[in-house]
């Protein structure tokens, strides 16, 4: 049976998919992204994951902080610094376009539902794993 919307054949994008794809692009693991510590390469990957989670899924800063095992203020700072970081390092824009393109090709992008208060509804499918 043909469908009017070919994207319905794709699975829905989840936070775990974003983390997995970022980890793959930065040649690391999802577990390494979540570990405490601040090695430069992992910090950049973590910031990229935070930006993509916010951009593609519309997750709140506290929710992104929970997924990455960080305080929400760390995520806010990462999001604010990201444009300057991309401007200073040309390869970041290229890598982000690559990751974003892979996610868009593989998954249906549907932002998580929000309650009237603007807060995510409980049970909206948040988990660290894919």
C-alpha positions as YAML, in Angstrom:
chain: A
units: angstrom
residues:
- id: 1
  name: UNK
  ca: [0.00, 0.00, 0.00]
- id: 2
  name: UNK
  ca: [1.43, 3.40, -0.99]
- id: 3
  name: UNK
  ca: [1.48, 6.21, 1.53]
- id: 4
  name: UNK
  ca: [1.25, 9.94, 0.93]
- id: 5
  name: UNK
  ca: [4.09, 10.55, 3.36]
- id: 6
  name: UNK
  ca: [7.15, 8.38, 2.68]
- id: 7
  name: UNK
  ca: [8.73, 9.43, 5.98]
- id: 8
  name: UNK
  ca: [6.18, 7.33, 7.89]
- id: 9
  name: UNK
  ca: [8.21, 4.26, 6.91]
- id: 10
  name: UNK
  ca: [11.12, 5.56, 8.99]
- id: 11
  name: UNK
  ca: [11.41, 4.96, 12.72]
- id: 12
  name: UNK
  ca: [10.92, 7.99, 14.95]
- id: 13
  name: UNK
  ca: [14.10, 9.75, 16.05]
- id: 14
  name: UNK
  ca: [14.90, 9.28, 19.75]
- id: 15
  name: UNK
  ca: [17.53, 10.86, 21.96]
- id: 16
  name: UNK
  ca: [19.51, 7.61, 22.00]
- id: 17
  name: UNK
  ca: [19.78, 7.69, 18.21]
- id: 18
  name: UNK
  ca: [21.26, 11.21, 18.34]
- id: 19
  name: UNK
  ca: [23.78, 10.18, 21.00]
- id: 20
  name: UNK
  ca: [24.76, 7.07, 19.04]
- id: 21
  name: UNK
  ca: [25.27, 8.99, 15.81]
- id: 22
  name: UNK
  ca: [27.32, 11.72, 17.51]
- id: 23
  name: UNK
  ca: [29.44, 9.07, 19.23]
- id: 24
  name: UNK
  ca: [29.98, 7.36, 15.89]
- id: 25
  name: UNK
  ca: [31.00, 10.61, 14.17]
- id: 26
  name: UNK
  ca: [33.48, 11.43, 16.96]
- id: 27
  name: UNK
  ca: [34.85, 7.85, 17.04]
- id: 28
  name: UNK
  ca: [33.81, 7.20, 20.62]
- id: 29
  name: UNK
  ca: [30.98, 5.53, 22.54]
- id: 30
  name: UNK
  ca: [27.77, 6.80, 24.08]
- id: 31
  name: UNK
  ca: [29.10, 5.71, 27.46]
- id: 32
  name: UNK
  ca: [32.17, 7.91, 26.98]
- id: 33
  name: UNK
  ca: [29.93, 10.91, 26.20]
- id: 34
  name: UNK
  ca: [28.15, 10.47, 29.51]
- id: 35
  name: UNK
  ca: [31.23, 9.80, 31.68]
- id: 36
  name: UNK
  ca: [32.43, 12.56, 34.01]
- id: 37
  name: UNK
  ca: [35.50, 14.48, 32.96]
- id: 38
  name: UNK
  ca: [36.36, 17.04, 30.35]
- id: 39
  name: UNK
  ca: [38.72, 15.71, 27.69]
- id: 40
  name: UNK
  ca: [38.59, 18.22, 24.82]
- id: 41
  name: UNK
  ca: [37.45, 15.76, 22.13]
- id: 42
  name: UNK
  ca: [34.62, 14.43, 24.32]
- id: 43
  name: UNK
  ca: [33.57, 17.91, 25.38]
- id: 44
  name: UNK
  ca: [33.16, 18.91, 21.76]
- id: 45
  name: UNK
  ca: [31.17, 15.75, 21.01]
- id: 46
  name: UNK
  ca: [28.99, 16.32, 24.08]
- id: 47
  name: UNK
  ca: [28.29, 19.90, 23.01]
- id: 48
  name: UNK
  ca: [27.41, 18.71, 19.51]
- id: 49
  name: UNK
  ca: [25.00, 16.15, 20.96]
- id: 50
  name: UNK
  ca: [23.38, 18.81, 23.15]
- id: 51
  name: UNK
  ca: [22.91, 21.15, 20.18]
- id: 52
  name: UNK
  ca: [21.38, 18.39, 18.03]
- id: 53
  name: UNK
  ca: [19.07, 17.20, 20.81]
- id: 54
  name: UNK
  ca: [17.80, 20.75, 21.24]
- id: 55
  name: UNK
  ca: [17.57, 21.44, 17.50]
- id: 56
  name: UNK
  ca: [16.03, 18.19, 16.24]
- id: 57
  name: UNK
  ca: [13.94, 17.04, 19.19]
- id: 58
  name: UNK
  ca: [13.28, 20.32, 20.98]
- id: 59
  name: UNK
  ca: [14.38, 18.91, 24.32]
- id: 60
  name: UNK
  ca: [14.69, 21.24, 27.30]
- id: 61
  name: UNK
  ca: [18.08, 22.06, 28.76]
- id: 62
  name: UNK
  ca: [17.32, 20.13, 31.97]
- id: 63
  name: UNK
  ca: [16.30, 17.05, 29.95]
- id: 64
  name: UNK
  ca: [19.46, 17.25, 27.83]
- id: 65
  name: UNK
  ca: [21.48, 17.65, 31.02]
- id: 66
  name: UNK
  ca: [19.84, 14.52, 32.41]
- id: 67
  name: UNK
  ca: [20.65, 12.53, 29.27]
- id: 68
  name: UNK
  ca: [24.29, 13.63, 29.32]
- id: 69
  name: UNK
  ca: [24.58, 13.42, 33.13]
- id: 70
  name: UNK
  ca: [25.34, 17.14, 33.40]
- id: 71
  name: UNK
  ca: [23.76, 20.12, 35.10]
- id: 72
  name: UNK
  ca: [21.39, 22.06, 32.86]
- id: 73
  name: UNK
  ca: [23.52, 25.21, 33.21]
- id: 74
  name: UNK
  ca: [26.40, 23.35, 31.55]
- id: 75
  name: UNK
  ca: [24.12, 22.61, 28.60]
- id: 76
  name: UNK
  ca: [22.99, 26.24, 28.37]
- id: 77
  name: UNK
  ca: [26.61, 27.42, 28.27]
- id: 78
  name: UNK
  ca: [27.46, 24.80, 25.64]
- id: 79
  name: UNK
  ca: [24.56, 25.92, 23.44]
- id: 80
  name: UNK
  ca: [25.55, 29.58, 23.74]
- id: 81
  name: UNK
  ca: [29.19, 28.89, 22.93]
- id: 82
  name: UNK
  ca: [28.49, 26.55, 20.01]
- id: 83
  name: UNK
  ca: [28.20, 29.20, 17.23]
- id: 84
  name: UNK
  ca: [31.59, 30.71, 18.18]
- id: 85
  name: UNK
  ca: [33.13, 27.26, 18.36]
- id: 86
  name: UNK
  ca: [31.85, 26.42, 14.87]
- id: 87
  name: UNK
  ca: [33.12, 29.76, 13.53]
- id: 88
  name: UNK
  ca: [36.58, 29.02, 14.93]
- id: 89
  name: UNK
  ca: [36.76, 25.42, 13.68]
- id: 90
  name: UNK
  ca: [35.49, 24.89, 10.12]
- id: 91
  name: UNK
  ca: [35.42, 21.10, 10.47]
- id: 92
  name: UNK
  ca: [32.73, 21.25, 13.17]
- id: 93
  name: UNK
  ca: [30.16, 22.62, 10.73]
- id: 94
  name: UNK
  ca: [31.02, 19.89, 8.25]
- id: 95
  name: UNK
  ca: [30.78, 17.14, 10.86]
- id: 96
  name: UNK
  ca: [27.49, 18.49, 12.23]
- id: 97
  name: UNK
  ca: [25.99, 18.61, 8.72]
- id: 98
  name: UNK
  ca: [27.10, 15.01, 8.23]
- id: 99
  name: UNK
  ca: [25.53, 13.82, 11.50]
- id: 100
  name: UNK
  ca: [22.35, 15.84, 10.95]
- id: 101
  name: UNK
  ca: [22.05, 14.48, 7.41]
- id: 102
  name: UNK
  ca: [22.43, 10.87, 8.56]
- id: 103
  name: UNK
  ca: [19.77, 11.35, 11.22]
- id: 104
  name: UNK
  ca: [17.33, 13.02, 8.83]
- id: 105
  name: UNK
  ca: [17.87, 10.27, 6.25]
- id: 106
  name: UNK
  ca: [17.34, 7.42, 8.72]
- id: 107
  name: UNK
  ca: [14.63, 8.73, 11.04]
- id: 108
  name: UNK
  ca: [11.39, 10.64, 11.10]
- id: 109
  name: UNK
  ca: [12.03, 13.87, 13.00]
- id: 110
  name: UNK
  ca: [9.16, 14.55, 15.39]
- id: 111
  name: UNK
  ca: [9.78, 16.86, 18.36]
- id: 112
  name: UNK
  ca: [8.72, 15.41, 21.70]
- id: 113
  name: UNK
  ca: [5.23, 16.41, 22.83]
- id: 114
  name: UNK
  ca: [4.96, 19.17, 25.36]
- id: 115
  name: UNK
  ca: [2.39, 19.76, 28.07]
- id: 116
  name: UNK
  ca: [0.54, 23.08, 28.19]
- id: 117
  name: UNK
  ca: [3.04, 24.41, 30.70]
- id: 118
  name: UNK
  ca: [5.81, 23.94, 28.13]
- id: 119
  name: UNK
  ca: [7.34, 21.13, 30.16]
- id: 120
  name: UNK
  ca: [7.72, 17.66, 28.63]
- id: 121
  name: UNK
  ca: [4.95, 15.24, 29.47]
- id: 122
  name: UNK
  ca: [5.90, 12.33, 31.64]
- id: 123
  name: UNK
  ca: [6.55, 9.13, 29.75]
- id: 124
  name: UNK
  ca: [7.44, 10.98, 26.54]
- id: 125
  name: UNK
  ca: [10.03, 8.36, 25.66]
- id: 126
  name: UNK
  ca: [13.08, 9.87, 27.32]
- id: 127
  name: UNK
  ca: [15.86, 7.46, 27.99]
- id: 128
  name: UNK
  ca: [19.60, 7.41, 27.66]
- id: 129
  name: UNK
  ca: [19.49, 4.27, 25.53]
- id: 130
  name: UNK
  ca: [18.24, 4.01, 21.95]
...
